[in-house]
C-alpha cells in the first residue's frame, strides 16, 4: 500500500491518502489527526478536496463546513 501526503494551502493541514482508497486522514500542523475517513467515504472526500479549481474556492467550502460543525449543538 502506498501512502501519499498532500498539503491544503492556507489551512496548514495535511492529508494522507492510501493508494487503495481505504483510508484518508486529515492532519493539523502539529501532526494530530483531526479527521479520518474509511472506504468509499475516503475516496469521495479525497476527490472533493482535489476537485476545486482554486484554493479560494476550496477555502470557501472548508469555511462553510467548519461553520456548520461549530454551529451544531449536540
Secondary structure, DSSP 4 states (H G I P E B T S, - for coil): --EEEEEETTTTEEEEEETTSSEEEEE-TTS-EEEEEETHHHHHHHHHHHH-SSHHHHHHHHHHHHHHHHT---
